[in-house]
Amino acid sequence: MIKSINIKDLPVKDLSIAGLIIFMISTIIANLYNPLWGFIYVFGNILTLVFLSWLYQDSWNTNQ
């Protein structure tokens, strides 16, 4: 079962910068190629970030 993550220890600045980079690159991809490729890029990045947050949640949870 997924444990709750201590939100106050998450690097909010890093997460917001990563979100901004993902948004900018997906906009560039959508404008250059096809809007569908931009959505696929965003969806793939969100899935990757969710998987990595699940994978490394032990290092974020300091209640252990």
DSSP file (Angstrom, degrees, kcal/mol; ACC not computed):
  #  RESIDUE AA STRUCTURE BP1 BP2  ACC     N-H-->O    O-->H-N    N-H-->O    O-->H-N    TCO  KAPPA ALPHA  PHI   PSI    X-CA   Y-CA   Z-CA
    1    1 A M              0   0    0      0, 0.0     2,-0.4     0, 0.0     0, 0.0   0.000 360.0 360.0 360.0 144.5    0.0    0.0    0.0
    2    2 A I        -     0   0    0      1,-0.0     2,-0.1     3,-0.0     3,-0.1  -0.601 360.0-142.8 -77.6 126.7    1.2    3.5   -0.8
    3    3 A K        -     0   0    0     -2,-0.4     2,-0.2     1,-0.1    -1,-0.0  -0.478  26.9 -94.8 -84.2 158.9    2.2    5.4    2.3
    4    4 A S        -     0   0    0     -2,-0.1     2,-0.4     1,-0.1    -1,-0.1  -0.480  38.7-130.5 -73.6 147.2    1.5    9.1    2.7
    5    5 A I        -     0   0    0     -2,-0.2     2,-1.0    56,-0.1    56,-0.1  -0.809  16.2-118.1-101.6 136.5    4.4   11.4    1.8
    6    6 A N    >   -     0   0    0     -2,-0.4     3,-1.2     1,-0.2     4,-0.3  -0.629  30.1-166.9 -73.1 103.6    5.6   14.2    4.0
    7    7 A I  G >  S+     0   0    0     -2,-1.0     3,-1.4     1,-0.3    -1,-0.2   0.789  76.5  67.8 -69.2 -29.4    4.8   17.1    1.7
    8    8 A K  G 3  S+     0   0    0      1,-0.3    -1,-0.3    -3,-0.1     4,-0.1   0.715  99.8  51.2 -68.1 -17.6    6.8   19.7    3.6
    9    9 A D  G <  S+     0   0    0     -3,-1.2    -1,-0.3    51,-0.1    -2,-0.2   0.492  84.6 107.3 -95.0  -4.8   10.1   18.0    2.7
   10   10 A L  S <  S-     0   0    0     -3,-1.4     2,-1.6    -4,-0.3     3,-0.2  -0.501  81.9-113.3 -74.1 142.1    9.4   17.8   -1.0
   11   11 A P     >  +     0   0    0      0, 0.0     4,-2.3     0, 0.0     5,-0.2  -0.581  38.0 178.9 -77.3  91.1   11.5   20.2   -3.1
   12   12 A V  H  > S+     0   0    0     -2,-1.6     4,-2.5     1,-0.2     5,-0.2   0.864  78.0  54.9 -64.3 -37.4    8.7   22.5   -4.4
   13   13 A K  H  > S+     0   0    0      1,-0.2     4,-2.1     2,-0.2    -1,-0.2   0.929 109.9  46.2 -62.6 -44.3   11.1   24.7   -6.3
   14   14 A D  H  > S+     0   0    0      1,-0.2     4,-2.4     2,-0.2    -2,-0.2   0.900 112.9  49.8 -64.8 -40.9   12.5   21.7   -8.2
   15   15 A L  H  X S+     0   0    0     -4,-2.3     4,-2.2     1,-0.2    -2,-0.2   0.894 111.3  48.3 -66.9 -38.9    9.0   20.3   -8.9
   16   16 A S  H  X S+     0   0    0     -4,-2.5     4,-2.1     2,-0.2    -1,-0.2   0.887 112.1  49.0 -69.8 -36.9    7.7   23.7  -10.2
   17   17 A I  H  X S+     0   0    0     -4,-2.1     4,-2.4    -5,-0.2    -2,-0.2   0.908 111.4  50.0 -66.2 -41.2   10.8   24.1  -12.5
   18   18 A A  H  X S+     0   0    0     -4,-2.4     4,-2.4     1,-0.2    -2,-0.2   0.901 110.5  50.3 -63.5 -40.2   10.3   20.6  -13.8
   19   19 A G  H  X S+     0   0    0     -4,-2.2     4,-2.2     2,-0.2    -1,-0.2   0.892 110.4  49.6 -64.0 -39.4    6.7   21.3  -14.5
   20   20 A L  H  X S+     0   0    0     -4,-2.1     4,-2.5     2,-0.2    -2,-0.2   0.901 111.1  49.0 -65.9 -41.0    7.6   24.5  -16.3
   21   21 A I  H  X S+     0   0    0     -4,-2.4     4,-2.6     2,-0.2     5,-0.3   0.917 111.2  49.8 -64.4 -43.2   10.2   22.7  -18.5
   22   22 A I  H  X S+     0   0    0     -4,-2.4     4,-2.3     1,-0.2    -2,-0.2   0.910 111.9  48.8 -62.1 -41.9    7.7   19.9  -19.3
   23   23 A F  H  X S+     0   0    0     -4,-2.2     4,-2.0     2,-0.2    -2,-0.2   0.925 113.2  46.5 -64.1 -44.8    5.1   22.5  -20.3
   24   24 A M  H  X S+     0   0    0     -4,-2.5     4,-2.1     2,-0.2    -2,-0.2   0.924 114.5  45.9 -65.5 -44.4    7.5   24.5  -22.5
   25   25 A I  H  X S+     0   0    0     -4,-2.6     4,-2.7     1,-0.2    -1,-0.2   0.893 112.0  51.3 -67.7 -38.6    8.9   21.4  -24.3
   26   26 A S  H  X S+     0   0    0     -4,-2.3     4,-2.5    -5,-0.3    -1,-0.2   0.878 109.7  50.9 -66.4 -35.2    5.4   20.0  -24.9
   27   27 A T  H  X S+     0   0    0     -4,-2.0     4,-2.1     2,-0.2    -2,-0.2   0.912 111.3  47.7 -65.7 -41.6    4.3   23.3  -26.4
   28   28 A I  H  X S+     0   0    0     -4,-2.1     4,-2.4     2,-0.2     5,-0.2   0.929 113.2  47.7 -63.2 -45.5    7.3   23.3  -28.7
   29   29 A I  H  X>S+     0   0    0     -4,-2.7     4,-2.6     1,-0.2     5,-0.7   0.912 112.0  50.1 -62.4 -42.5    6.7   19.7  -29.7
   30   30 A A  H  <5S+     0   0    0     -4,-2.5    -1,-0.2     1,-0.2    -2,-0.2   0.874 113.9  45.2 -65.3 -36.2    3.0   20.4  -30.3
   31   31 A N  H  <5S+     0   0    0     -4,-2.1    -2,-0.2    -5,-0.2    -1,-0.2   0.858 118.1  42.2 -76.3 -34.1    3.9   23.4  -32.5
   32   32 A L  H  <5S+     0   0    0     -4,-2.4    -2,-0.2    -5,-0.2    -3,-0.2   0.912 133.5   4.0 -78.3 -43.4    6.6   21.8  -34.5
   33   33 A Y  T  <5S-     0   0    0     -4,-2.6    -3,-0.2    -5,-0.2    -4,-0.1   0.814 116.6 -37.8-108.8 -79.1    5.0   18.4  -35.1
   34   34 A N    >>< -     0   0    0     -5,-0.7     4,-1.3     1,-0.1     3,-0.7  -0.986  41.2-122.5-156.2 140.4    1.5   17.6  -34.1
   35   35 A P  H 3> S+     0   0    0      0, 0.0     4,-2.1     0, 0.0     5,-0.2   0.828 112.1  62.3 -58.6 -29.5   -0.6   18.5  -31.0
   36   36 A L  H 3> S+     0   0    0      1,-0.2     4,-2.4     2,-0.2     5,-0.2   0.899 100.3  52.1 -62.5 -39.6   -1.0   14.8  -30.3
   37   37 A W  H <> S+     0   0    0     -3,-0.7     4,-2.2     1,-0.2    -1,-0.2   0.851 107.1  53.6 -66.3 -33.6    2.7   14.3  -29.9
   38   38 A G  H  X S+     0   0    0     -4,-1.3     4,-2.2     2,-0.2    -1,-0.2   0.918 110.4  46.2 -64.3 -43.5    2.7   17.2  -27.3
   39   39 A F  H  X S+     0   0    0     -4,-2.1     4,-2.8     2,-0.2    -2,-0.2   0.891 111.8  51.4 -65.9 -39.4   -0.1   15.4  -25.3
   40   40 A I  H  X S+     0   0    0     -4,-2.4     4,-2.5     2,-0.2    -2,-0.2   0.905 109.8  50.4 -63.6 -40.5    1.8   12.1  -25.5
   41   41 A Y  H  X S+     0   0    0     -4,-2.2     4,-2.2     2,-0.2    -2,-0.2   0.927 113.0  45.3 -62.7 -45.7    5.0   13.8  -24.3
   42   42 A V  H  X S+     0   0    0     -4,-2.2     4,-2.5     2,-0.2    -2,-0.2   0.934 114.0  48.7 -63.9 -46.1    3.1   15.4  -21.3
   43   43 A F  H  X S+     0   0    0     -4,-2.8     4,-2.4     1,-0.2    -2,-0.2   0.902 111.7  49.7 -62.3 -41.8    1.3   12.1  -20.5
   44   44 A G  H  X S+     0   0    0     -4,-2.5     4,-2.2    -5,-0.2    -1,-0.2   0.892 111.6  48.6 -64.2 -39.6    4.5   10.1  -20.6
   45   45 A N  H  X S+     0   0    0     -4,-2.2     4,-2.6     2,-0.2    -2,-0.2   0.901 110.7  50.2 -67.8 -40.1    6.3   12.6  -18.3
   46   46 A I  H  X S+     0   0    0     -4,-2.5     4,-2.4     2,-0.2    -2,-0.2   0.924 111.8  48.1 -63.8 -43.4    3.5   12.6  -15.8
   47   47 A L  H  X S+     0   0    0     -4,-2.4     4,-2.4     1,-0.2    -1,-0.2   0.901 112.1  49.9 -62.6 -40.1    3.4    8.8  -15.7
   48   48 A T  H  X S+     0   0    0     -4,-2.2     4,-2.6     2,-0.2    -2,-0.2   0.919 111.6  47.5 -64.5 -43.7    7.2    8.7  -15.3
   49   49 A L  H  X S+     0   0    0     -4,-2.6     4,-2.3     2,-0.2    -2,-0.2   0.882 112.2  49.9 -66.4 -37.8    7.1   11.3  -12.4
   50   50 A V  H  X S+     0   0    0     -4,-2.4     4,-2.0     2,-0.2    -2,-0.2   0.922 112.3  47.9 -65.4 -42.7    4.3    9.4  -10.7
   51   51 A F  H  X S+     0   0    0     -4,-2.4     4,-2.4     1,-0.2    -2,-0.2   0.922 113.3  47.2 -63.5 -43.6    6.3    6.1  -11.0
   52   52 A L  H  X S+     0   0    0     -4,-2.6     4,-2.5     2,-0.2    -1,-0.2   0.868 110.3  52.3 -68.4 -34.7    9.5    7.7   -9.7
   53   53 A S  H  < S+     0   0    0     -4,-2.3    -1,-0.2     2,-0.2     4,-0.2   0.885 112.4  46.1 -67.5 -35.8    7.6    9.3   -6.8
   54   54 A W  H >< S+     0   0    0     -4,-2.0     3,-0.7     1,-0.2    -2,-0.2   0.893 113.7  49.6 -68.3 -39.1    6.2    5.9   -5.9
   55   55 A L  H 3< S+     0   0    0     -4,-2.4     3,-0.3     1,-0.2    -2,-0.2   0.883 120.0  34.2 -68.0 -39.4    9.6    4.3   -6.3
   56   56 A Y  T >X S+     0   0    0     -4,-2.5     4,-0.8     1,-0.2     3,-0.8   0.132  80.3 111.6-105.4  20.3   11.5    6.8   -4.1
   57   57 A Q  H <> S+     0   0    0     -3,-0.7     4,-1.9     1,-0.2     3,-0.2   0.759  70.0  66.5 -67.3 -22.6    8.8    7.6   -1.6
   58   58 A D  H 34 S+     0   0    0     -3,-0.3    -1,-0.2     1,-0.2     6,-0.2   0.868 100.2  49.1 -64.4 -35.5   10.8    5.8    1.1
   59   59 A S  H <4 S+     0   0    0     -3,-0.8    -1,-0.2     1,-0.2    -2,-0.2   0.739 112.9  47.9 -76.6 -21.2   13.5    8.4    0.9
   60   60 A W  H  < S+     0   0    0     -4,-0.8     2,-0.8    -3,-0.2    -2,-0.2   0.780  93.5  82.9 -86.8 -28.2   10.9   11.3    1.1
   61   61 A N     <  +     0   0    0     -4,-1.9     3,-0.4     1,-0.2   -56,-0.1  -0.668  51.5 176.3 -82.3 112.0    9.1    9.8    4.1
   62   62 A T        +     0   0    0     -2,-0.8    -1,-0.2     1,-0.2    -4,-0.1   0.335  59.8  88.7 -97.4   7.0   11.0   10.9    7.2
   63   63 A N              0   0    0      1,-0.2    -1,-0.2     0, 0.0    -2,-0.1   0.429 360.0 360.0 -83.7   1.9    8.5    9.4    9.7
   64   64 A Q              0   0    0     -3,-0.4    -1,-0.2    -6,-0.2    -2,-0.1   0.478 360.0 360.0 -82.1 360.0   10.2    6.0    9.7
